[in-house]
């Protein structure tokens, strides 16, 4: 599979152990992960859960487990695709290309750039350090720059996961005089 991906022009980083792969993911960013369920040091499903706690990077399971329950679990815990052996390396490469095409960073009207796969927004080329809800709010606004949102719409779109009793606090913390600016702190590109 490594040979097929490399031949197709992909840059491949390979780790035999799941924990090594997780450490690599924490140290650098990847466009897509291909994960085996039967890793020697950690179950691939458990590793997927750990990955999903820190990243929304596209993830494809490539495994010998062919049972329907395994495929369902793999997709429900955050896999974007599940490929069981035997498989065609060319077909997997095509699936990888399709997934990457779908999640490529969207370059918005400058000065914002939104990378949905990594869950990041850059402002004038500089990575913004944002909390979860700051990211969701800014993403909502920059993805629809010509749209006017009501407070209720933003509450529903951004804070949908919070109980209604906690929403006003979240809104107040976002709109307080101490709220962040887009200019500081940033990480240079």
Beta strands, then each sheet from edge to edge (+ up, - down):
strand 1: 32-35
strand 2: 58-63
strand 3: 81-84
strand 4: 106-107
strand 5: 112-115
strand 6: 120-123
strand 7: 126-128
strand 8: 186-187
sheet 1: 1+ 2+ 3+
sheet 2: 4+ 5- 6+ 7- 8+
end
